[in-house]
Amino acid sequence: MNKEKRFEKIYSQGAGSIEIWVDKETGVNYLYRSAGYGGGLTVLLDEDGNPVITREKEI
């Protein structure tokens, strides 16, 4: 089994309450928001409604 982590945190704001994670296999960016005991994860979209993609060289 591949021991390399698939997701990498590339941004954090507000003591970790807002984070951006990148799927290193697809390059798709995800926005994670936590508050209290809850949290949510969604695909990060650009101004045209397309998923934000980070190329491997940019990670």
PDB file of N, CA, C and O in Angstrom:
ATOM      1  N   MET A   1       0.836  -1.185   0.000  1.00  0.00           N
ATOM      2  CA  MET A   1       0.000   0.000   0.000  1.00  0.00           C
ATOM      3  C   MET A   1       0.876   1.241   0.000  1.00  0.00           C
ATOM      4  O   MET A   1       1.902   1.289   0.679  1.00  0.00           O
ATOM      5  N   ASN A   2       0.466   2.238  -0.762  1.00  0.00           N
ATOM      6  CA  ASN A   2       1.208   3.488  -0.865  1.00  0.00           C
ATOM      7  C   ASN A   2       1.108   4.261   0.449  1.00  0.00           C
ATOM      8  O   ASN A   2       0.009   4.583   0.901  1.00  0.00           O
ATOM      9  N   LYS A   3       2.254   4.555   1.058  1.00  0.00           N
ATOM     10  CA  LYS A   3       2.292   5.259   2.350  1.00  0.00           C
ATOM     11  C   LYS A   3       2.232   6.771   2.184  1.00  0.00           C
ATOM     12  O   LYS A   3       2.063   7.488   3.170  1.00  0.00           O
ATOM     13  N   GLU A   4       2.368   7.278   0.947  1.00  0.00           N
ATOM     14  CA  GLU A   4       2.333   8.709   0.715  1.00  0.00           C
ATOM     15  C   GLU A   4       0.912   9.233   0.924  1.00  0.00           C
ATOM     16  O   GLU A   4      -0.062   8.602   0.513  1.00  0.00           O
ATOM     17  N   LYS A   5       0.811  10.386   1.563  1.00  0.00           N
ATOM     18  CA  LYS A   5      -0.499  10.975   1.828  1.00  0.00           C
ATOM     19  C   LYS A   5      -1.101  11.539   0.549  1.00  0.00           C
ATOM     20  O   LYS A   5      -0.416  12.194  -0.237  1.00  0.00           O
ATOM     21  N   ARG A   6      -2.393  11.275   0.350  1.00  0.00           N
ATOM     22  CA  ARG A   6      -3.082  11.726  -0.854  1.00  0.00           C
ATOM     23  C   ARG A   6      -3.447  13.200  -0.762  1.00  0.00           C
ATOM     24  O   ARG A   6      -3.406  13.901  -1.773  1.00  0.00           O
ATOM     25  N   PHE A   7      -3.804  13.689   0.422  1.00  0.00           N
ATOM     26  CA  PHE A   7      -4.238  15.065   0.585  1.00  0.00           C
ATOM     27  C   PHE A   7      -3.172  15.873   1.321  1.00  0.00           C
ATOM     28  O   PHE A   7      -2.499  15.377   2.225  1.00  0.00           O
ATOM     29  N   GLU A   8      -3.039  17.135   0.905  1.00  0.00           N
ATOM     30  CA  GLU A   8      -2.065  18.019   1.535  1.00  0.00           C
ATOM     31  C   GLU A   8      -2.726  19.357   1.831  1.00  0.00           C
ATOM     32  O   GLU A   8      -3.389  19.941   0.974  1.00  0.00           O
ATOM     33  N   LYS A   9      -2.535  19.835   3.065  1.00  0.00           N
ATOM     34  CA  LYS A   9      -3.073  21.140   3.444  1.00  0.00           C
ATOM     35  C   LYS A   9      -2.147  22.212   2.896  1.00  0.00           C
ATOM     36  O   LYS A   9      -0.946  22.199   3.166  1.00  0.00           O
ATOM     37  N   ILE A  10      -2.709  23.150   2.117  1.00  0.00           N
ATOM     38  CA  ILE A  10      -1.884  24.197   1.517  1.00  0.00           C
ATOM     39  C   ILE A  10      -2.186  25.583   2.071  1.00  0.00           C
ATOM     40  O   ILE A  10      -1.458  26.536   1.791  1.00  0.00           O
ATOM     41  N   TYR A  11      -3.273  25.705   2.866  1.00  0.00           N
ATOM     42  CA  TYR A  11      -3.636  27.010   3.411  1.00  0.00           C
ATOM     43  C   TYR A  11      -4.421  26.823   4.699  1.00  0.00           C
ATOM     44  O   TYR A  11      -5.209  25.887   4.827  1.00  0.00           O
ATOM     45  N   SER A  12      -4.199  27.721   5.652  1.00  0.00           N
ATOM     46  CA  SER A  12      -4.926  27.693   6.913  1.00  0.00           C
ATOM     47  C   SER A  12      -5.135  29.126   7.382  1.00  0.00           C
ATOM     48  O   SER A  12      -4.232  29.958   7.292  1.00  0.00           O
ATOM     49  N   GLN A  13      -6.339  29.407   7.886  1.00  0.00           N
ATOM     50  CA  GLN A  13      -6.667  30.743   8.365  1.00  0.00           C
ATOM     51  C   GLN A  13      -7.490  30.619   9.636  1.00  0.00           C
ATOM     52  O   GLN A  13      -8.339  29.734   9.746  1.00  0.00           O
ATOM     53  N   GLY A  14      -7.246  31.495  10.589  1.00  0.00           N
ATOM     54  CA  GLY A  14      -8.063  31.526  11.798  1.00  0.00           C
ATOM     55  C   GLY A  14      -7.893  30.314  12.681  1.00  0.00           C
ATOM     56  O   GLY A  14      -8.882  29.668  13.030  1.00  0.00           O
ATOM     57  N   ALA A  15      -6.678  29.986  13.052  1.00  0.00           N
ATOM     58  CA  ALA A  15      -6.381  28.857  13.945  1.00  0.00           C
ATOM     59  C   ALA A  15      -6.933  27.543  13.403  1.00  0.00           C
ATOM     60  O   ALA A  15      -7.397  26.695  14.165  1.00  0.00           O
ATOM     61  N   GLY A  16      -6.882  27.382  12.093  1.00  0.00           N
ATOM     62  CA  GLY A  16      -7.302  26.121  11.478  1.00  0.00           C
ATOM     63  C   GLY A  16      -8.784  25.999  11.216  1.00  0.00           C
ATOM     64  O   GLY A  16      -9.249  24.928  10.827  1.00  0.00           O
ATOM     65  N   SER A  17      -9.555  27.080  11.421  1.00  0.00           N
ATOM     66  CA  SER A  17     -10.994  26.972  11.202  1.00  0.00           C
ATOM     67  C   SER A  17     -11.353  27.001   9.721  1.00  0.00           C
ATOM     68  O   SER A  17     -12.428  26.533   9.343  1.00  0.00           O
ATOM     69  N   ILE A  18     -10.481  27.538   8.878  1.00  0.00           N
ATOM     70  CA  ILE A  18     -10.656  27.507   7.428  1.00  0.00           C
ATOM     71  C   ILE A  18      -9.367  26.960   6.831  1.00  0.00           C
ATOM     72  O   ILE A  18      -8.282  27.480   7.091  1.00  0.00           O
ATOM     73  N   GLU A  19      -9.494  25.916   6.034  1.00  0.00           N
ATOM     74  CA  GLU A  19      -8.323  25.286   5.417  1.00  0.00           C
ATOM     75  C   GLU A  19      -8.620  24.956   3.968  1.00  0.00           C
ATOM     76  O   GLU A  19      -9.770  24.732   3.591  1.00  0.00           O
ATOM     77  N   ILE A  20      -7.565  24.929   3.153  1.00  0.00           N
ATOM     78  CA  ILE A  20      -7.669  24.449   1.779  1.00  0.00           C
ATOM     79  C   ILE A  20      -6.775  23.228   1.671  1.00  0.00           C
ATOM     80  O   ILE A  20      -5.595  23.264   2.019  1.00  0.00           O
ATOM     81  N   TRP A  21      -7.367  22.142   1.180  1.00  0.00           N
ATOM     82  CA  TRP A  21      -6.670  20.873   0.997  1.00  0.00           C
ATOM     83  C   TRP A  21      -6.645  20.534  -0.483  1.00  0.00           C
ATOM     84  O   TRP A  21      -7.607  20.808  -1.201  1.00  0.00           O
ATOM     85  N   VAL A  22      -5.547  19.937  -0.945  1.00  0.00           N
ATOM     86  CA  VAL A  22      -5.408  19.526  -2.343  1.00  0.00           C
ATOM     87  C   VAL A  22      -5.301  18.013  -2.412  1.00  0.00           C
ATOM     88  O   VAL A  22      -4.530  17.395  -1.678  1.00  0.00           O
ATOM     89  N   ASP A  23      -6.089  17.423  -3.307  1.00  0.00           N
ATOM     90  CA  ASP A  23      -5.975  16.007  -3.629  1.00  0.00           C
ATOM     91  C   ASP A  23      -4.795  15.882  -4.591  1.00  0.00           C
ATOM     92  O   ASP A  23      -4.876  16.339  -5.731  1.00  0.00           O
ATOM     93  N   LYS A  24      -3.718  15.277  -4.150  1.00  0.00           N
ATOM     94  CA  LYS A  24      -2.489  15.231  -4.957  1.00  0.00           C
ATOM     95  C   LYS A  24      -2.621  14.343  -6.194  1.00  0.00           C
ATOM     96  O   LYS A  24      -1.807  14.445  -7.112  1.00  0.00           O
ATOM     97  N   GLU A  25      -3.621  13.484  -6.232  1.00  0.00           N
ATOM     98  CA  GLU A  25      -3.826  12.647  -7.427  1.00  0.00           C
ATOM     99  C   GLU A  25      -4.574  13.392  -8.523  1.00  0.00           C
ATOM    100  O   GLU A  25      -4.277  13.211  -9.704  1.00  0.00           O
ATOM    101  N   THR A  26      -5.542  14.227  -8.149  1.00  0.00           N
ATOM    102  CA  THR A  26      -6.364  14.928  -9.144  1.00  0.00           C
ATOM    103  C   THR A  26      -6.054  16.410  -9.245  1.00  0.00           C
ATOM    104  O   THR A  26      -6.351  17.034 -10.263  1.00  0.00           O
ATOM    105  N   GLY A  27      -5.456  16.988  -8.197  1.00  0.00           N
ATOM    106  CA  GLY A  27      -5.185  18.421  -8.157  1.00  0.00           C
ATOM    107  C   GLY A  27      -6.369  19.250  -7.703  1.00  0.00           C
ATOM    108  O   GLY A  27      -6.249  20.470  -7.588  1.00  0.00           O
ATOM    109  N   VAL A  28      -7.519  18.621  -7.439  1.00  0.00           N
ATOM    110  CA  VAL A  28      -8.717  19.345  -7.025  1.00  0.00           C
ATOM    111  C   VAL A  28      -8.527  19.919  -5.618  1.00  0.00           C
ATOM    112  O   VAL A  28      -8.028  19.242  -4.719  1.00  0.00           O
ATOM    113  N   ASN A  29      -8.938  21.189  -5.448  1.00  0.00           N
ATOM    114  CA  ASN A  29      -8.846  21.880  -4.157  1.00  0.00           C
ATOM    115  C   ASN A  29     -10.167  21.769  -3.419  1.00  0.00           C
ATOM    116  O   ASN A  29     -11.239  21.849  -4.019  1.00  0.00           O
ATOM    117  N   TYR A  30     -10.075  21.584  -2.097  1.00  0.00           N
ATOM    118  CA  TYR A  30     -11.253  21.479  -1.246  1.00  0.00           C
ATOM    119  C   TYR A  30     -11.156  22.505  -0.132  1.00  0.00           C
ATOM    120  O   TYR A  30     -10.080  22.728   0.422  1.00  0.00           O
ATOM    121  N   LEU A  31     -12.275  23.126   0.195  1.00  0.00           N
ATOM    122  CA  LEU A  31     -12.357  24.074   1.291  1.00  0.00           C
ATOM    123  C   LEU A  31     -12.954  23.360   2.491  1.00  0.00           C
ATOM    124  O   LEU A  31     -14.032  22.774   2.399  1.00  0.00           O
ATOM    125  N   TYR A  32     -12.248  23.409   3.622  1.00  0.00           N
ATOM    126  CA  TYR A  32     -12.720  22.804   4.859  1.00  0.00           C
ATOM    127  C   TYR A  32     -12.955  23.909   5.869  1.00  0.00           C
ATOM    128  O   TYR A  32     -12.103  24.776   6.063  1.00  0.00           O
ATOM    129  N   ARG A  33     -14.109  23.874   6.509  1.00  0.00           N
ATOM    130  CA  ARG A  33     -14.468  24.873   7.526  1.00  0.00           C
ATOM    131  C   ARG A  33     -14.917  24.141   8.774  1.00  0.00           C
ATOM    132  O   ARG A  33     -15.795  23.281   8.712  1.00  0.00           O
ATOM    133  N   SER A  34     -14.316  24.480   9.913  1.00  0.00           N
ATOM    134  CA  SER A  34     -14.728  23.867  11.172  1.00  0.00           C
ATOM    135  C   SER A  34     -15.209  24.953  12.116  1.00  0.00           C
ATOM    136  O   SER A  34     -14.718  26.082  12.106  1.00  0.00           O
ATOM    137  N   ALA A  35     -16.187  24.577  12.932  1.00  0.00           N
ATOM    138  CA  ALA A  35     -16.728  25.494  13.930  1.00  0.00           C
ATOM    139  C   ALA A  35     -17.277  24.663  15.075  1.00  0.00           C
ATOM    140  O   ALA A  35     -18.195  23.866  14.881  1.00  0.00           O
ATOM    141  N   GLY A  36     -16.720  24.841  16.273  1.00  0.00           N
ATOM    142  CA  GLY A  36     -17.188  24.065  17.419  1.00  0.00           C
ATOM    143  C   GLY A  36     -16.956  22.583  17.196  1.00  0.00           C
ATOM    144  O   GLY A  36     -15.830  22.156  16.940  1.00  0.00           O
ATOM    145  N   TYR A  37     -18.028  21.792  17.292  1.00  0.00           N
ATOM    146  CA  TYR A  37     -17.933  20.346  17.105  1.00  0.00           C
ATOM    147  C   TYR A  37     -18.257  19.916  15.681  1.00  0.00           C
ATOM    148  O   TYR A  37     -18.265  18.721  15.387  1.00  0.00           O
ATOM    149  N   GLY A  38     -18.525  20.870  14.791  1.00  0.00           N
ATOM    150  CA  GLY A  38     -18.913  20.529  13.422  1.00  0.00           C
ATOM    151  C   GLY A  38     -17.901  21.014  12.408  1.00  0.00           C
ATOM    152  O   GLY A  38     -16.967  21.748  12.733  1.00  0.00           O
ATOM    153  N   GLY A  39     -18.103  20.594  11.182  1.00  0.00           N
ATOM    154  CA  GLY A  39     -17.244  21.020  10.096  1.00  0.00           C
ATOM    155  C   GLY A  39     -17.853  20.616   8.773  1.00  0.00           C
ATOM    156  O   GLY A  39     -18.800  19.831   8.724  1.00  0.00           O
ATOM    157  N   GLY A  40     -17.302  21.157   7.698  1.00  0.00           N
ATOM    158  CA  GLY A  40     -17.800  20.826   6.377  1.00  0.00           C
ATOM    159  C   GLY A  40     -16.688  20.904   5.355  1.00  0.00           C
ATOM    160  O   GLY A  40     -15.712  21.634   5.525  1.00  0.00           O
ATOM    161  N   LEU A  41     -16.851  20.139   4.289  1.00  0.00           N
ATOM    162  CA  LEU A  41     -15.862  20.066   3.218  1.00  0.00           C
ATOM    163  C   LEU A  41     -16.593  20.213   1.900  1.00  0.00           C
ATOM    164  O   LEU A  41     -17.626  19.577   1.691  1.00  0.00           O
ATOM    165  N   THR A  42     -16.071  21.047   1.004  1.00  0.00           N
ATOM    166  CA  THR A  42     -16.675  21.226  -0.305  1.00  0.00           C
ATOM    167  C   THR A  42     -15.586  21.510  -1.328  1.00  0.00           C
ATOM    168  O   THR A  42     -14.493  21.957  -0.981  1.00  0.00           O
ATOM    169  N   VAL A  43     -15.894  21.250  -2.575  1.00  0.00           N
ATOM    170  CA  VAL A  43     -14.965  21.556  -3.665  1.00  0.00           C
ATOM    171  C   VAL A  43     -14.849  23.071  -3.770  1.00  0.00           C
ATOM    172  O   VAL A  43     -15.855  23.779  -3.719  1.00  0.00           O
ATOM    173  N   LEU A  44     -13.632  23.566  -3.915  1.00  0.00           N
ATOM    174  CA  LEU A  44     -13.390  24.993  -4.084  1.00  0.00           C
ATOM    175  C   LEU A  44     -13.595  25.331  -5.558  1.00  0.00           C
ATOM    176  O   LEU A  44     -12.971  24.723  -6.429  1.00  0.00           O
ATOM    177  N   LEU A  45     -14.474  26.307  -5.841  1.00  0.00           N
ATOM    178  CA  LEU A  45     -14.815  26.657  -7.219  1.00  0.00           C
ATOM    179  C   LEU A  45     -14.239  28.006  -7.614  1.00  0.00           C
ATOM    180  O   LEU A  45     -14.067  28.893  -6.779  1.00  0.00           O
ATOM    181  N   ASP A  46     -13.939  28.148  -8.917  1.00  0.00           N
ATOM    182  CA  ASP A  46     -13.478  29.439  -9.423  1.00  0.00           C
ATOM    183  C   ASP A  46     -14.693  30.297  -9.803  1.00  0.00           C
ATOM    184  O   ASP A  46     -15.836  29.897  -9.577  1.00  0.00           O
ATOM    185  N   GLU A  47     -14.440  31.465 -10.377  1.00  0.00           N
ATOM    186  CA  GLU A  47     -15.515  32.402 -10.701  1.00  0.00           C
ATOM    187  C   GLU A  47     -16.493  31.882 -11.760  1.00  0.00           C
ATOM    188  O   GLU A  47     -17.604  32.400 -11.883  1.00  0.00           O
ATOM    189  N   ASP A  48     -16.085  30.860 -12.526  1.00  0.00           N
ATOM    190  CA  ASP A  48     -16.950  30.276 -13.547  1.00  0.00           C
ATOM    191  C   ASP A  48     -17.672  29.025 -13.051  1.00  0.00           C
ATOM    192  O   ASP A  48     -18.426  28.407 -13.803  1.00  0.00           O
ATOM    193  N   GLY A  49     -17.450  28.653 -11.807  1.00  0.00           N
ATOM    194  CA  GLY A  49     -18.102  27.473 -11.238  1.00  0.00           C
ATOM    195  C   GLY A  49     -17.358  26.175 -11.491  1.00  0.00           C
ATOM    196  O   GLY A  49     -17.903  25.095 -11.261  1.00  0.00           O
ATOM    197  N   ASN A  50     -16.118  26.265 -11.961  1.00  0.00           N
ATOM    198  CA  ASN A  50     -15.296  25.087 -12.196  1.00  0.00           C
ATOM    199  C   ASN A  50     -14.408  24.808 -10.992  1.00  0.00           C
ATOM    200  O   ASN A  50     -14.003  25.740 -10.297  1.00  0.00           O
ATOM    201  N   PRO A  51     -14.098  23.538 -10.732  1.00  0.00           N
ATOM    202  CA  PRO A  51     -13.201  23.228  -9.611  1.00  0.00           C
ATOM    203  C   PRO A  51     -11.835  23.878  -9.793  1.00  0.00           C
ATOM    204  O   PRO A  51     -11.293  23.916 -10.897  1.00  0.00           O
ATOM    205  N   VAL A  52     -11.290  24.385  -8.697  1.00  0.00           N
ATOM    206  CA  VAL A  52      -9.932  24.933  -8.716  1.00  0.00           C
ATOM    207  C   VAL A  52      -8.965  23.752  -8.719  1.00  0.00           C
ATOM    208  O   VAL A  52      -9.055  22.859  -7.877  1.00  0.00           O
ATOM    209  N   ILE A  53      -8.041  23.762  -9.678  1.00  0.00           N
ATOM    210  CA  ILE A  53      -7.063  22.686  -9.836  1.00  0.00           C
ATOM    211  C   ILE A  53      -5.676  23.254  -9.561  1.00  0.00           C
ATOM    212  O   ILE A  53      -5.303  24.291 -10.109  1.00  0.00           O
ATOM    213  N   THR A  54      -4.917  22.572  -8.712  1.00  0.00           N
ATOM    214  CA  THR A  54      -3.523  22.928  -8.443  1.00  0.00           C
ATOM    215  C   THR A  54      -2.651  21.870  -9.076  1.00  0.00           C
ATOM    216  O   THR A  54      -2.768  20.691  -8.743  1.00  0.00           O
ATOM    217  N   ARG A  55      -1.795  22.262  -9.966  1.00  0.00           N
ATOM    218  CA  ARG A  55      -0.881  21.316 -10.620  1.00  0.00           C
ATOM    219  C   ARG A  55       0.141  20.831  -9.617  1.00  0.00           C
ATOM    220  O   ARG A  55       0.457  21.538  -8.660  1.00  0.00           O
ATOM    221  N   GLU A  56       0.659  19.637  -9.822  1.00  0.00           N
ATOM    222  CA  GLU A  56       1.586  19.016  -8.871  1.00  0.00           C
ATOM    223  C   GLU A  56       2.804  19.877  -8.604  1.00  0.00           C
ATOM    224  O   GLU A  56       3.314  19.879  -7.484  1.00  0.00           O
ATOM    225  N   LYS A  57       3.283  20.604  -9.590  1.00  0.00           N
ATOM    226  CA  LYS A  57       4.450  21.469  -9.417  1.00  0.00           C
ATOM    227  C   LYS A  57       4.169  22.618  -8.459  1.00  0.00           C
ATOM    228  O   LYS A  57       5.095  23.153  -7.851  1.00  0.00           O
ATOM    229  N   GLU A  58       2.893  23.007  -8.315  1.00  0.00           N
ATOM    230  CA  GLU A  58       2.514  24.126  -7.464  1.00  0.00           C
ATOM    231  C   GLU A  58       2.337  23.733  -6.000  1.00  0.00           C
ATOM    232  O   GLU A  58       2.299  24.599  -5.126  1.00  0.00           O
ATOM    233  N   ILE A  59       2.227  22.436  -5.729  1.00  0.00           N
ATOM    234  CA  ILE A  59       1.976  21.959  -4.359  1.00  0.00           C
ATOM    235  C   ILE A  59       3.254  22.022  -3.540  1.00  0.00           C
ATOM    236  O   ILE A  59       3.252  21.664  -2.362  1.00  0.00           O
TER     237      ILE A  59
END
